[in-house]
Amino acid sequence: MTDLNRFLYPRSRYQGKVKPESLVFNANLQAFSQRVSYICCLETGGKLSPTESFQHLRSLWHQLQQSYQQLGIDQLSHHRDAES
């Protein structure tokens, strides 16, 4: 990863239980967070209208929800709760 990419797309270490689906969702969540930040900055700077910003944010949210559901994260947490 280049220095510019590290600057533009910072990543934090994952601190939870290491499972493939959790790692993938964490990466998706970090990408979501970074994109939300960019959209907020573009809207604040007048480059995007509030309506455009909302549409972009809504689309990103739906993508994140879809990722969550496809990875079965919710099912895994319910399964763990039932075992406890």
C-alpha positions in Angstrom: 0.0 0.0 0.0 1.4 3.4 -0.9 1.7 6.3 1.5 -1.1 8.1 -0.4 -3.4 5.1 0.0 -2.5 4.8 3.7 -3.4 8.5 4.1 -6.6 8.4 2.1 -7.8 5.0 3.3 -6.7 4.5 6.9 -7.4 1.1 8.4 -7.6 0.1 12.1 -6.7 -3.3 13.4 -9.6 -5.6 14.1 -9.9 -6.3 17.9 -12.8 -8.8 17.9 -12.9 -12.6 17.6 -11.1 -13.5 14.4 -13.6 -15.1 12.0 -13.5 -14.6 8.2 -17.0 -13.1 8.0 -16.2 -10.7 10.9 -13.0 -9.5 9.2 -14.8 -8.9 5.9 -17.6 -7.0 7.6 -15.0 -4.9 9.6 -13.3 -4.0 6.3 -16.7 -3.1 4.8 -17.5 -1.0 7.9 -14.3 0.9 7.7 -14.8 1.6 4.0 -18.3 2.8 4.7 -17.0 5.1 7.4 -14.4 6.6 5.1 -16.9 7.1 2.3 -19.3 8.8 4.7 -16.6 11.1 5.8 -15.8 12.1 2.2 -19.5 12.7 1.4 -19.8 14.9 4.5 -16.8 16.9 3.5 -18.0 17.3 -0.1 -21.4 18.5 1.2 -19.9 20.8 3.7 -17.7 22.3 1.0 -20.6 22.8 -1.4 -19.5 20.2 -3.9 -22.6 18.0 -3.2 -26.1 19.2 -2.5 -27.8 17.9 0.7 -30.1 15.8 -1.5 -27.2 14.2 -3.4 -25.4 13.6 -0.2 -28.4 11.9 1.3 -28.8 9.7 -1.8 -25.2 8.6 -1.6 -25.4 7.9 2.1 -28.6 5.9 1.7 -27.0 3.8 -1.1 -23.9 3.2 1.0 -26.1 2.2 4.0 -28.0 -0.3 1.9 -24.7 -1.8 0.6 -23.5 -2.2 4.2 -26.8 -3.8 5.3 -26.6 -6.2 2.4 -23.0 -7.1 3.3 -24.1 -7.7 6.9 -27.0 -10.0 5.8 -25.0 -11.9 3.2 -22.2 -12.6 5.7 -24.7 -14.0 8.1 -23.4 -11.9 11.0 -26.8 -11.6 12.7 -27.3 -15.3 12.5 -23.9 -15.9 14.1 -24.7 -13.7 17.0 -28.1 -15.3 17.6 -26.5 -18.7 17.4 -23.9 -17.7 20.1 -26.6 -16.3 22.3 -28.6 -19.5 22.1 -25.4 -21.5 23.1 -24.9 -19.3 26.2 
